[in-house]
Amino acid sequence: MKISVCVIVKNEEKNIGQWLNNMRQIADEIIVVDTGSTDNTLNILENAGITPYHFTWCNDFAAAKNYAIQQATGDWIVFLDADEYFDASSVKRFRTEMTRYHANKKIGAIMCQLVNIDTDNRNKIIDTMIQVRIFRNSKDIYYKNPVHEQLVTKPGKYIMQKCFDLQIIHTGYSAGILRKKAERDLPILQQREKEAKTQKEREQLYVFFMDAYNCLGVFDKVLLYAQKAVKSNMKTLGGDIHVYECMISAMIHLGKDDKEIMAVITEARKKFPREVFFAVQLGYYYYVGRDYLRAEQYLLEARRLRQFAEKDIKAGKAVSDTSLNLMPMLYSSLGDIYIRKGQKQQALETSLEGMAYYKYSHLLTKVLYKSLLGRPVVEIIQIFDCFYDRKQDGNFLMEAIGWQATGEFAAYYYPTNDIRDKVKLYLKTGKFQGGAAVAGQQLDLLNHSALAEVVVKQENGEETLPSVFAIMPDKYQKLSMSKAECQQDVDGRAAIRLRKQMKYYE
């Protein structure tokens, strides 16, 4: 069994190295098709011993990908984008899994789990979905559609096989990357819309337009195409729920009337009663509106629905996991409600449950800390050490909890590179003399700088004094009037040394 891995690239210098390292662990043949790179991509490929094929870009992703698979000679093709890779466990079991499926000639494609992560947000998992990235090398399997290309084959020719033991990580989900992709895709979509000959062809583009405008933050267009998609009744794999999600989000961004938003959420809940997203939205809506009783009701319902969803995902019944990204919001809001009700133990259990999904939520971290107040600080630190690294996560904890933390907690976790943070930490721990000393050093430096500015003015023969002169202590005002006294005084000499340093950098 021979495995050919394929990719099309353009200016992928940030990703291609990782892609190559990952693919070389599973591939017998590597096919790279470049569509016009102007960055360091080609040099990286050359240094790696890869000779790329070149394809003249024609605004058609399907054409470029079909050119790539035409060069492949393997039995199976693995077609991952440059910003995708198999996780470590999938690499280890890849050959074993593929050997099982290779024997069944009816299997033409393998559906894997794709995990979208935001690399700009501490690798937060956005969602998961099923995608076909592995398929037989057959003339009957190919890509179609210039943008949002899809793999197709003759009806009845092959079957698809789910394989959730092979997991693909997709890193191209940060806001900046998504915006660039949307800017790239939008003109192609607009051209397809012009060329569409039937209403059905136009309707098939609505969701793609909605997603592109969503990435660009053009929410009036997002709402327009979401409404068109709902009216068209076009069915997509898991896409119906996604359309309502985008519609509600756009309405919130546009500041639509609460009644309008609630009407859409209610409509969506009727269509998709087991969908977590809409219950979370309702719960958070009431939470922000300080209606904590209703908020708790819907957030608890969302948690219950999430448990059902996770069972379906594990059983392979769900095609995507769109509510994973909402779990920090669900658990932090619910935990905060328990804090307000004085139910600290429930708040602790809720926040710990939420931590399993994502530990870098500011509100969730703050709720966890508040739920532990009143316990010995050693116990609080022991619990936080289960989730956070003292050195790597200190800045995050300081952002999330701030100086509401106890002195011992702050002293253990918080970095003190900044003078103000050092002073705050001294004050928090009751070491007032230390805080005064650090603050005094900073004040001395400010006074020395002000005196140095006066010295500069005098050297330049300027009669007008700088504005800072008025707030200088009496001692420094007197020193500024006599160069001799300035040279004899310790603070005066410090100001002169500072002036010399300023001259060095001029």
C-alpha positions in Angstrom: 0.0 0.0 0.0 1.5 3.3 -1.2 0.5 6.6 0.4 0.8 9.9 -1.6 0.4 13.1 0.3 -0.6 16.2 -1.6 -0.9 19.9 -0.9 -1.3 23.2 -2.9 0.6 26.2 -1.5 1.0 29.9 -1.9 3.1 31.9 0.6 3.0 29.2 3.2 6.4 29.8 4.8 4.9 29.8 8.3 3.2 26.4 7.9 5.0 24.3 5.2 7.9 23.2 7.5 5.5 21.7 10.1 3.4 20.1 7.3 6.5 18.4 5.8 7.7 17.1 9.1 4.3 15.7 9.8 3.6 14.2 6.4 7.1 12.6 6.1 6.1 10.3 9.0 3.2 8.7 7.0 4.0 9.3 3.3 5.7 7.2 0.5 5.4 10.1 -1.9 5.0 13.9 -1.4 3.4 16.1 -4.0 3.6 19.9 -3.5 2.0 22.2 -6.1 2.9 25.9 -5.8 0.4 28.4 -7.2 2.7 31.5 -7.1 4.5 31.9 -3.8 6.6 35.1 -3.4 7.8 34.5 0.2 10.3 31.9 1.5 8.1 28.8 0.7 10.1 27.7 -2.3 13.4 28.0 -0.5 12.1 25.9 2.4 10.9 23.2 0.0 14.3 23.2 -1.8 16.2 22.9 1.4 13.9 20.0 2.4 14.7 18.2 -0.8 11.2 18.8 -2.4 10.9 19.8 -6.0 7.4 21.4 -6.3 5.1 21.4 -9.3 4.0 24.7 -10.6 0.4 25.6 -11.4 -0.7 28.9 -12.9 -3.4 30.2 -10.6 -6.8 30.7 -12.2 -9.1 31.4 -9.2 -10.0 27.7 -9.0 -9.0 25.6 -6.0 -10.6 22.5 -7.5 -8.5 22.8 -10.6 -5.3 23.2 -8.6 -6.1 20.2 -6.4 -7.0 18.0 -9.3 -3.7 18.9 -10.9 -2.0 17.8 -7.7 -3.7 14.4 -7.5 -2.9 13.8 -11.2 0.7 13.7 -10.2 0.2 11.1 -7.5 1.1 7.5 -8.0 0.1 6.0 -4.7 -2.9 3.8 -3.8 -4.3 6.4 -1.4 -4.1 10.2 -1.4 -3.9 12.2 1.8 -4.7 15.8 0.9 -4.2 18.1 3.9 -3.8 21.9 3.6 -0.5 23.5 4.7 -2.0 24.6 8.0 -3.3 21.1 8.8 -1.5 18.1 10.4 -2.2 14.8 12.1 -1.8 14.8 15.9 0.9 12.6 17.3 -1.3 9.6 18.2 -2.9 9.6 14.7 0.6 9.5 13.1 1.4 6.4 15.1 -1.7 4.5 14.2 -2.1 5.8 10.6 -0.6 2.8 8.8 -2.6 0.3 11.0 -5.9 2.1 10.3 -5.2 2.4 6.5 -4.2 -1.2 6.2 -7.7 -2.2 7.5 -9.5 0.0 5.1 -7.3 -0.8 2.1 -8.5 -4.4 1.9 -12.2 -3.3 1.4 -12.3 -2.1 -2.2 -15.7 -0.5 -1.7 -14.2 2.1 0.6 -13.3 5.1 -1.4 -12.8 7.8 1.2 -12.0 8.2 4.9 -13.8 10.7 7.1 -11.6 12.0 9.9 -12.2 14.4 12.7 -10.9 17.9 12.0 -10.2 20.1 15.1 -10.1 23.8 14.5 -7.8 25.7 16.9 -7.1 29.4 17.4 -3.3 29.8 17.6 -3.7 33.4 18.6 -5.7 32.4 21.7 -3.5 29.8 23.4 -4.6 27.1 20.9 -8.2 27.3 22.0 -10.4 24.7 20.3 -13.1 26.5 18.2 -15.0 23.4 17.0 -14.6 20.0 15.5 -16.1 18.5 12.3 -15.9 15.6 10.0 -13.9 16.1 6.8 -12.7 13.8 4.0 -9.0 14.3 3.7 -8.0 10.7 2.7 -9.3 9.0 -0.5 -8.3 6.3 -3.1 -6.3 7.4 -6.1 -9.0 6.9 -8.7 -10.0 8.8 -11.8 -13.5 8.6 -10.5 -12.7 10.7 -7.4 -11.9 14.4 -8.0 -12.6 17.9 -6.7 -15.2 20.4 -8.0 -16.2 24.0 -7.3 -13.6 26.9 -7.7 -13.9 27.9 -4.0 -15.1 25.7 -1.0 -14.2 22.8 -3.3 -15.7 19.4 -2.6 -14.6 15.9 -3.3 -17.0 14.0 -5.6 -17.3 10.6 -7.2 -19.8 8.6 -9.3 -23.0 7.7 -7.3 -22.8 4.2 -5.9 -19.1 3.7 -6.9 -17.6 4.0 -3.4 -18.7 4.3 0.2 -17.2 6.6 2.9 -15.8 5.2 6.1 -15.7 7.1 9.4 -12.4 7.0 11.3 -12.3 9.1 14.4 -9.1 7.5 15.5 -7.4 9.7 12.9 -7.5 13.4 14.0 -6.4 16.4 12.0 -5.4 19.7 13.7 -6.3 22.8 11.7 -4.3 25.9 12.8 -5.7 28.5 10.3 -8.5 29.7 12.6 -7.2 32.9 14.0 -9.1 36.0 13.2 -6.4 37.5 11.0 -6.0 34.3 8.9 -9.7 33.9 8.4 -10.0 37.5 7.3 -7.3 37.0 4.6 -9.0 33.8 3.4 -12.3 35.6 3.2 -10.7 38.5 1.2 -9.3 35.9 -1.2 -12.5 33.9 -1.5 -15.0 36.7 -1.9 -14.1 37.8 -5.4 -14.3 34.1 -6.6 -17.8 33.8 -5.0 -18.9 37.0 -6.6 -17.8 35.6 -10.0 -19.6 32.3 -9.4 -22.7 34.3 -8.5 -22.5 36.1 -11.9 -22.0 32.9 -13.8 -24.8 31.0 -12.0 -27.5 29.9 -14.5 -30.1 28.7 -12.1 -31.6 29.8 -8.8 -30.4 26.6 -7.2 -26.8 27.4 -8.2 -27.2 30.9 -6.6 -28.7 29.4 -3.4 -25.8 27.1 -3.0 -23.6 30.1 -2.5 -25.6 31.8 0.3 -23.8 30.0 3.1 -20.4 30.7 1.6 -21.2 34.4 1.3 -22.4 34.4 4.8 -19.2 32.9 6.2 -17.0 35.2 4.1 -18.7 38.3 5.3 -18.7 37.0 8.9 -14.9 36.7 8.8 -14.8 40.3 7.4 -17.1 41.6 10.1 -19.7 42.9 7.6 -22.6 41.9 9.7 -25.4 43.4 7.7 -24.3 41.1 4.8 -24.0 38.2 7.2 -27.6 38.7 8.2 -28.8 39.1 4.6 -27.3 35.9 3.4 -28.2 33.9 6.5 -31.9 35.0 6.0 -31.6 34.0 2.3 -30.2 30.6 3.2 -33.0 29.9 5.7 -35.6 30.9 3.1 -34.0 28.8 0.4 -34.3 25.6 2.5 -31.0 24.4 1.1 -29.8 21.5 3.1 -26.1 21.1 4.1 -24.3 18.7 6.4 -24.7 20.4 9.8 -25.0 23.8 8.0 -28.6 24.6 9.0 -27.6 25.1 12.6 -24.6 27.1 11.6 -26.8 29.5 9.6 -28.9 30.3 12.6 -25.8 30.7 14.8 -24.4 33.3 12.4 -27.8 35.0 12.0 -28.1 35.5 15.8 -24.5 36.6 16.2 -25.0 39.2 13.4 -28.2 40.5 14.9 -26.4 41.0 18.3 -23.5 42.8 16.6 -25.9 45.0 14.7 -27.8 45.9 17.9 -31.1 44.5 16.7 -34.1 44.7 19.0 -34.1 42.1 21.8 -37.5 40.9 20.7 -36.3 40.2 17.2 -33.3 38.3 18.5 -35.4 36.3 20.9 -37.8 35.4 18.1 -35.0 34.0 16.0 -33.5 32.0 18.9 -37.0 30.6 19.7 -37.5 29.6 16.0 -34.1 27.9 16.0 -34.8 26.1 19.3 -38.0 24.7 17.8 -36.1 23.4 14.7 -33.2 22.1 16.7 -34.4 21.3 20.2 -31.2 19.4 21.1 -28.8 22.0 19.9 -26.6 23.4 22.7 -25.8 26.8 21.1 -29.2 28.3 21.3 -29.7 27.3 25.0 -26.4 28.9 25.8 -27.3 32.0 23.9 -30.6 32.3 25.9 -28.8 31.7 29.2 -26.1 34.3 28.5 -28.7 36.8 27.2 -30.5 36.6 30.6 -27.2 36.6 32.5 -26.1 39.8 30.9 -29.5 41.3 31.6 -29.1 40.3 35.3 -32.1 37.9 35.2 -30.1 35.3 37.0 -33.0 33.0 37.7 -33.8 32.5 34.0 -30.2 32.5 33.1 -29.5 29.6 35.5 -32.5 27.7 34.0 -31.2 27.9 30.4 -27.6 27.4 31.3 -28.4 24.2 33.2 -30.4 23.1 30.2 -27.5 23.8 27.9 -25.2 21.7 30.2 -27.6 18.8 30.0 -27.8 19.1 26.2 -24.1 19.2 26.0 -23.9 15.9 27.8 -26.2 14.3 25.2 -24.1 16.0 22.4 -20.8 14.5 23.8 -22.4 11.0 23.9 -23.4 11.4 20.2 -19.9 12.7 19.3 -18.2 9.7 21.0 -20.6 7.3 19.3 -19.8 8.9 15.9 -23.4 10.1 15.4 -22.6 13.8 15.2 -21.0 15.4 12.2 -19.6 18.4 14.0 -19.1 19.9 17.5 -20.1 23.5 17.3 -20.8 24.1 21.0 -17.4 23.3 22.3 -16.3 26.9 21.9 -19.2 28.0 24.1 -18.3 25.9 27.1 -16.1 28.5 28.9 -19.0 31.0 28.6 -21.5 28.5 29.9 -19.6 27.4 32.9 -18.2 30.8 33.9 -21.7 32.4 33.7 -23.2 29.6 35.7 -20.4 29.6 38.2 -20.7 33.4 38.7 -24.5 32.9 39.4 -23.7 30.4 42.1 -21.1 32.9 43.6 -23.8 35.6 43.7 -26.2 33.1 45.4 -23.5 32.4 48.0 -23.3 28.7 46.8 -19.5 28.5 46.7 -19.2 24.7 46.6 -21.5 24.6 43.5 -19.5 27.4 42.0 -16.3 25.5 42.6 -17.6 22.3 41.1 -19.0 24.2 38.1 -15.7 26.1 37.4 -13.6 22.9 37.8 -15.9 21.2 35.2 -15.4 24.2 32.9 -11.7 24.1 33.3 -11.7 20.7 31.5 -12.7 22.5 28.3 -10.5 25.6 28.4 -8.5 27.1 31.3 -7.6 30.4 29.7 -11.1 32.1 30.1 -10.7 35.2 32.3 -14.2 35.0 33.8 -14.0 31.3 34.5 -10.6 31.7 36.2 -11.9 34.5 38.3 -15.0 32.4 39.3 -12.7 29.5 40.3 -10.6 31.9 42.5 -13.7 33.5 44.1 -15.2 30.0 44.8 -12.0 29.2 46.8 -11.9 32.3 48.9 -12.0 31.6 52.6 -9.9 28.4 52.2 -6.2 28.3 53.3 -4.0 29.9 50.6 -1.9 26.8 50.4 -5.1 24.8 49.3 -6.0 27.5 46.7 -2.5 27.4 45.2 -2.5 23.6 45.1 -5.8 23.7 43.1 -4.5 26.4 40.7 -1.3 24.4 40.3 -3.3 21.6 38.8 -4.1 23.9 35.8 -1.5 26.7 35.6 2.2 26.9 35.3 3.7 29.4 37.8 6.2 30.8 35.3 4.3 30.5 32.0 0.8 31.5 33.2 1.6 34.3 35.7 0.7 37.1 33.4 -2.6 35.5 32.5 -3.5 35.0 36.1 -2.7 38.6 36.9 -4.9 39.7 34.0 -7.8 37.5 35.0 -7.8 37.9 38.8 -5.9 41.2 39.2 -4.9 42.6 42.5 -8.0 41.3 44.2 -5.9 38.2 44.9 -4.4 37.7 48.3 -0.8 38.7 48.9 0.4 35.2 49.2 -1.3 34.1 45.9 0.0 37.2 44.1 3.5 36.6 45.5 3.5 33.0 44.3 2.2 33.6 40.7 2.5 37.2 39.6 5.5 38.4 37.7 7.0 41.6 39.0 9.0 43.1 36.0 7.1 46.3 36.2 7.8 48.8 39.1 4.1 49.4 39.8 3.6 45.6 40.1 6.5 45.4 42.6 5.0 48.2 44.7 1.5 46.5 44.6 3.0 43.2 45.6 4.8 44.7 48.6 1.6 46.4 49.7 -0.4 43.2 49.2 1.9 41.2 51.4 2.1 43.9 54.1 5.7 44.9 53.4 5.1 48.6 53.4 8.7 49.6 53.8 9.7 47.6 50.8 6.9 49.2 48.8 7.9 52.7 49.9 11.5 52.0 49.0 10.7 50.8 45.5 8.3 53.7 45.0 10.9 56.1 46.3 13.5 54.8 43.8 11.0 55.5 41.0 10.3 59.0 42.4 14.0 59.7 42.7 14.5 58.7 39.0 11.6 61.1 38.0 13.2 64.0 39.9 16.6 63.3 38.5 15.2 63.2 35.0 13.4 66.6 35.6 16.6 68.1 37.0 18.5 66.8 33.9 16.0 68.5 31.7 16.6 71.8 33.5 20.4 71.3 33.1 19.9 70.8 29.3 17.9 74.1 29.1 20.7 76.0 30.9 23.4 74.5 28.7 21.5 75.6 25.6 21.2 79.2 27.0 17.4 79.0 27.3 15.9 81.4 29.8 12.4 79.7 30.0 12.3 76.8 32.4 10.5 73.6 31.5 6.9 73.1 32.8 8.1 70.3 35.0 10.0 72.8 37.1 6.9 73.9 38.9 6.2 70.5 40.5 9.9 69.7 41.4 10.6 69.5 45.1 12.3 72.6 46.7 15.6 70.9 46.9 15.8 70.2 43.2 14.6 73.7 42.3 17.5 75.1 44.4 20.0 72.7 42.8 18.9 73.7 39.3 19.9 77.3 40.1 23.6 76.5 41.0 25.8 74.2 38.9 28.4 74.1 41.8 25.8 73.0 44.3 24.5 70.5 41.8 28.0 68.9 41.4 28.4 68.7 45.2 25.0 67.1 45.9 24.4 63.3 45.5 21.1 63.9 43.7 22.6 66.7 41.6 25.4 64.4 40.5 22.9 61.7 39.6 21.1 64.2 37.3 24.4 65.2 35.7 25.2 61.5 35.0 21.7 61.1 33.5 22.4 64.1 31.3 25.6 62.5 30.0 23.7 59.3 29.2 21.2 61.4 27.3 24.0 63.0 25.3 25.4 59.5 24.5 22.1 58.5 22.9 21.5 61.8 21.0 
